[in-house]
Amino acid sequence: MAKSGLTFRKMEMVEAVAKLGSVSAAAEALGISQPALTQGLQSVEAELGITLFNRGPGGLQPTGFARPFLNHIDTIRIGLTETKLELAQTKAAPSPRHLRVSAGIRSCKIWVDAATDALRHSNPDLHLNVDNDILQLYSRLIGDEVDIGVTMTDLIPEASKRIIIEPLGQWRVIFICRPTHPLARQNDLTLDQLRAFPLAGHFNYPVILRLFNEENGEFGRLDMSTGWPTLSSPTETLDFLISVVTSQDCLAIVPRSTVERELAEGSLVALEIAGNTRFVINLVLVYLREKASLPALQQFVDSIKQIERQRLSED
């Protein structure tokens, strides 16, 4: 019997099925089995007393009863997260001599590594911790697991008054491969041609969907019901990601500025995309409003912004 009660995970299941139109695609996107996802949907239906989806020609479609739930799912998620924080008052406040940072491996390459080095130099007693778990960054900020994050706008809800979101910069992202890759010398590549090869790295489904369905042009639109093959080996650093791409016939999506040296040396090739399509991601700094006065956090923010200004002046 399916468990009752709404959880973050179950809301993600409903949202994924609504976006992707099938249980199999949603299960793959969330990294769970189809039976587990089906059980989660049944639990939500039992809790709400409604039928969530009907099967149509284009796959599973939300019912009229499900649409109000889907329309407010971000508000529900935010409310539940903030309620969880309010109930956890026994948790000790973070030490002002600690700073916990979450950022993707590409953000670390461009900004975070240099900013934390500068912070350690000016504050030798400061304990700094940096991780790359940005997919659940909002929940981790609210749950006091991290103090500040560097992430993509697509991964942060804008409805919470407790969150400060500061624009940081833009990435022009490109597809890369090794020089001997079958696509390396071809022009006007389409999405279907690229999807014949596995994708290396940790780019997540929301970002891929936005990139390839907003800026499609002659490139093509991404059908996530069929997914994109990915390599199973972890790529925890940009250097390791580059080593994977230079040793296998796979592809990766990276900010161009992070691989300029390899492109100039010829160890990597930037693929020519149909219609000269350009893919851009917006980056932001995110932290709780009540932590804005922490000296270490503000020093980190100022350092990141200084690095970005210098980067832009050199481009």
C-alpha positions in Angstrom: 0.0 0.0 0.0 1.4 3.5 -1.0 2.4 5.7 1.9 0.2 8.8 2.4 1.5 12.3 3.0 3.1 14.8 0.6 6.9 15.1 0.5 9.3 17.1 -1.6 10.2 13.9 -3.5 6.6 13.1 -4.4 6.0 16.6 -5.6 9.1 16.3 -7.8 7.6 13.0 -9.2 4.3 14.7 -10.1 6.2 17.7 -11.7 8.5 15.4 -13.7 5.6 13.3 -15.1 3.7 16.5 -16.0 6.8 17.9 -17.8 8.0 14.8 -19.6 4.7 13.1 -20.3 5.7 9.6 -19.3 6.5 7.6 -16.1 9.6 6.0 -17.7 11.1 9.4 -18.7 10.3 10.9 -15.3 11.8 7.9 -13.5 15.0 8.2 -15.6 15.2 11.9 -15.0 14.8 11.5 -11.2 17.1 8.5 -11.0 14.5 6.1 -9.5 12.7 3.0 -10.7 9.3 3.1 -12.5 7.6 1.2 -9.7 8.8 3.6 -7.1 7.6 6.6 -9.1 4.2 4.9 -9.8 3.8 4.3 -6.0 4.6 7.9 -5.3 2.0 9.1 -7.7 -0.6 6.8 -6.2 0.3 8.1 -2.8 -0.3 11.7 -3.9 -3.6 10.8 -5.6 -4.8 9.1 -2.4 -3.7 12.1 -0.3 -5.5 14.6 -2.5 -8.4 12.4 -3.5 -7.9 13.2 -7.2 -6.7 11.6 -10.4 -3.5 13.3 -11.5 -3.0 12.2 -15.1 -4.9 10.8 -18.1 -3.3 9.0 -21.0 -3.6 10.9 -24.3 -2.0 10.8 -27.8 1.0 12.7 -26.6 1.5 10.7 -23.4 0.3 11.4 -19.9 -1.6 14.7 -19.5 -2.5 16.4 -16.2 -6.2 16.3 -15.4 -8.2 19.4 -14.5 -8.0 18.5 -10.9 -4.2 18.2 -11.0 -3.5 21.6 -12.6 -4.1 23.7 -9.5 -1.7 21.5 -7.6 0.9 21.8 -10.4 0.4 25.6 -10.7 1.3 26.1 -7.0 3.9 23.3 -6.6 6.8 25.8 -6.2 4.8 27.7 -3.5 4.0 24.4 -1.7 7.6 23.3 -1.9 8.9 26.6 -0.5 6.2 26.6 2.3 7.0 23.1 3.4 10.8 23.8 3.4 10.4 27.0 5.5 8.0 25.2 7.9 10.7 22.5 8.3 13.2 25.1 9.2 10.9 26.8 11.8 10.3 23.5 13.5 14.0 22.8 13.7 14.8 25.6 16.2 17.1 23.3 18.2 19.8 23.5 15.5 22.7 25.6 16.6 23.5 28.8 14.7 26.5 28.5 12.3 29.7 29.9 13.7 30.8 33.2 12.2 34.2 31.6 11.8 32.8 29.1 9.3 31.6 29.5 5.8 29.9 26.7 3.8 29.8 27.2 0.0 28.1 25.1 -2.6 29.0 25.5 -6.3 29.2 23.4 -9.5 32.6 22.3 -10.7 32.6 24.9 -13.5 31.8 27.7 -11.1 34.7 26.6 -8.9 37.0 26.7 -11.9 36.0 30.3 -12.8 35.3 32.0 -9.4 35.0 29.9 -6.3 38.5 28.4 -6.0 40.2 31.9 -6.3 37.7 33.5 -4.0 38.1 30.9 -1.3 41.9 31.1 -1.6 41.8 34.8 -1.1 39.4 34.4 1.9 41.7 31.8 3.5 44.7 34.2 3.0 42.9 37.1 4.7 41.2 35.0 7.4 43.6 32.2 8.4 41.3 31.1 11.2 38.2 30.8 9.0 37.0 27.2 8.3 35.8 26.9 4.7 33.9 24.1 3.2 33.1 23.8 -0.5 30.9 21.2 -2.1 29.3 20.7 -5.5 25.7 19.6 -4.4 23.8 22.4 -6.2 20.8 20.5 -7.4 19.0 20.9 -4.0 20.7 24.2 -3.2 17.5 26.1 -2.2 16.4 23.4 0.3 20.0 23.2 1.7 20.1 27.0 2.3 16.7 26.9 4.1 17.7 23.8 6.0 21.0 25.6 7.2 23.2 23.0 5.5 25.1 25.7 3.4 25.6 29.4 3.7 25.9 30.6 0.1 25.7 29.1 -3.3 26.8 29.8 -6.9 24.2 28.3 -9.3 22.0 28.8 -12.3 18.9 30.9 -12.2 16.9 27.8 -13.4 17.6 26.0 -10.2 16.3 28.6 -7.7 12.7 29.6 -7.0 12.0 33.3 -6.9 9.0 33.2 -4.5 10.8 33.3 -1.2 11.4 36.6 0.5 14.1 35.0 2.7 16.5 34.5 -0.3 18.8 37.1 -1.7 19.6 36.5 -5.4 22.5 38.5 -6.9 23.2 38.3 -10.6 26.8 37.2 -11.2 27.4 36.7 -14.9 26.6 34.7 -18.0 28.2 31.6 -19.5 28.3 30.9 -23.1 28.3 27.1 -23.1 29.6 25.0 -25.9 29.8 21.4 -26.9 33.3 20.0 -26.9 34.9 16.7 -28.0 38.4 15.4 -28.8 40.0 16.2 -32.2 39.6 12.5 -33.4 35.9 12.4 -32.6 33.6 11.6 -35.6 31.8 14.9 -35.3 35.0 17.1 -34.8 35.3 18.2 -38.4 31.6 18.5 -39.3 29.6 21.7 -39.6 26.0 22.6 -38.8 25.5 19.8 -36.4 22.0 19.1 -35.2 20.7 17.8 -31.8 20.0 14.4 -33.3 23.6 14.1 -34.5 24.9 15.0 -31.0 22.6 12.7 -29.2 24.2 9.7 -30.9 27.1 10.1 -28.5 27.1 10.0 -24.7 27.2 13.2 -22.6 29.9 13.5 -19.9 29.4 15.6 -16.8 26.6 16.6 -14.4 24.4 18.9 -16.4 20.9 18.4 -15.1 17.6 18.0 -16.9 16.1 21.4 -16.0 19.1 23.2 -17.5 19.3 21.0 -20.6 15.6 21.5 -21.2 15.8 25.3 -21.0 18.9 25.4 -23.2 17.7 23.2 -26.0 14.0 24.2 -26.1 14.4 27.9 -25.7 17.3 28.4 -28.1 16.4 25.7 -30.6 16.5 27.3 -34.1 17.8 24.9 -36.7 19.4 22.9 -34.0 16.3 21.0 -33.0 14.2 20.5 -29.8 15.0 18.1 -27.1 12.5 15.3 -26.4 13.3 14.2 -22.9 11.1 11.2 -23.1 13.9 9.5 -25.0 16.6 11.1 -22.8 20.3 11.5 -23.6 22.9 8.8 -23.0 25.3 9.7 -20.2 28.6 8.3 -19.0 28.3 6.4 -15.7 31.8 7.5 -14.4 31.7 10.5 -12.0 33.3 13.8 -13.2 34.0 15.6 -9.9 36.4 18.2 -11.3 36.7 20.0 -14.6 40.2 18.6 -15.1 38.8 15.0 -14.8 35.9 15.9 -17.2 38.4 17.1 -19.8 40.4 13.9 -19.4 37.3 11.9 -20.0 36.4 13.8 -23.2 39.9 13.6 -24.6 40.1 9.9 -24.1 36.6 8.8 -25.4 34.2 9.5 -28.2 31.8 11.4 -25.9 30.7 15.0 -25.7 30.5 17.6 -22.9 28.8 20.9 -22.3 31.1 23.5 -20.7 31.5 27.3 -20.4 33.8 28.3 -23.2 36.0 30.3 -20.9 36.9 27.2 -18.9 38.5 25.4 -21.8 40.1 28.3 -23.8 43.6 26.9 -23.3 42.7 23.4 -24.5 40.9 24.8 -27.5 44.0 26.9 -28.4 46.3 23.9 -27.9 44.0 21.7 -30.1 43.4 19.0 -27.4 39.7 19.9 -27.5 37.4 21.0 -30.3 34.3 23.2 -30.1 31.6 21.8 -32.2 29.9 23.8 -34.9 26.2 23.9 -34.2 23.5 24.4 -36.9 22.2 27.9 -37.4 25.2 29.2 -35.3 23.0 28.7 -32.2 24.4 30.2 -29.0 23.6 28.7 -25.6 23.8 31.0 -22.6 23.3 30.3 -18.9 22.7 33.0 -16.2 24.6 32.6 -13.0 23.7 34.0 -9.6 24.9 34.2 -6.0 22.2 32.9 -3.5 22.1 33.2 0.3 19.6 33.8 3.1 18.7 37.4 3.9 19.4 36.9 7.6 23.0 35.8 6.8 23.8 38.9 4.7 25.7 40.6 7.5 28.1 37.7 8.1 31.6 39.2 7.5 33.0 36.1 5.8 30.0 35.7 3.5 30.2 39.4 2.4 34.0 39.0 1.8 33.3 36.0 -0.3 30.6 37.9 -2.3 32.9 40.9 -2.8 35.7 38.6 -3.9 33.5 36.7 -6.4 32.3 40.0 -7.9 35.9 41.3 -8.2 37.0 38.1 -10.0 34.0 38.5 -12.4 34.8 42.1 -13.2 38.4 41.2 -13.9 37.3 38.3 -16.1 35.1 40.6 -18.1 37.8 43.2 -18.5 40.1 40.5 -20.0 37.6 39.1 -22.5 
